[in-house]
Amino acid sequence: MAILKIARMGHPVLRQPAAAVADPASAEIQRLIADMKDTLADAEGVGLAAPQVYVSQAVMMFFVPPSRTAADEDDDGVPLTVLINPEIEAIGEETVGGWEGCLSIPGLQGYVSRWARIRYRGLDAKGQRIEREAGGFHARVVQHEYDHLMGVLYPDRITDHARFGFVEELRRHPSAID
């Protein structure tokens, strides 16, 4: 397969809502999924949405490493999951803040509030229906990737821009991230 170029903040593909996928089993979508898997692995990220590789289609993927698993989830993490035409909804009104980065915004991180628990549904790479509940980092990464399908980037959700900056500087000055 192929490693695709990742769109960076400023490119219009990242700001438009992605189109629904009509045929998840099509060769075009299957090739896109395979290329996105290679691209995600090469970039050493935990999630990727099709608009990030210049394709405005509602396809996203993510995984949760065991080290980022919430207490109420499987200790083995969440395996690589492909979601086509996803939907998400909050479970309750609780939100939680956390630091986020993005392959489309290299070198920067920001503190973003997200729903603490969500339910998501969509189709997997084989067109089979998926529905899950998620909390912790799992919920955060799903919401982050879903935002890409809506044309939203994480800096749009930052409420305190004093908690947004270059990773290198934030690590050098830990008082900036407290």
Phi, psi and omega in degrees: 000198187227150172266121184267155175287141180262126178293140179253156179311133184115335177280133184299336180299333181281351184249003179250144176297139181283147178282146175297148178273123181284320184226093181301335182274357182299151179300323180299314181289321179296321177293318177301314180298314180298316179294322178295321177299314179297319181294316179298315179298316180297322182279350181058041176262180177246353179201156180203140176241149184307320178302334179291344176244030173068025178238113184273067178232149184280073177229130176218161177213156181196165168212163178237114178296151179308325181292345182249012184282138177289158183301329183267011180245171180300132181296345180276003182083193179242122181294165179307124183238129175259132176236125177248135182051052184287159171226146174226154175215148178286146170251103185084185183250357183295136173239160179217141179268154177192160180279138179227149170232180183202139178297336179274354179226066188297140174085356181243154173219154177213158181265118188235137174269133180224162173301140181289322181226140179223163168241133177231153179214158178171198179249145176275186183297340179262003180085009178275143182291136175237138170215126182217160169252150182214151173222179176059216182297326178304310179297321181296312183292324177297314180296321180299311181291322177299320177304320178302324180288342179262358181082024182247136175249153186303327178300336177296337183261358180284128180260336179239098184289355170289345179252045179215126180183185178288134181307314181303316180288320180297323178288326181288333182233076185302335179296340180286341183251003179289000000 
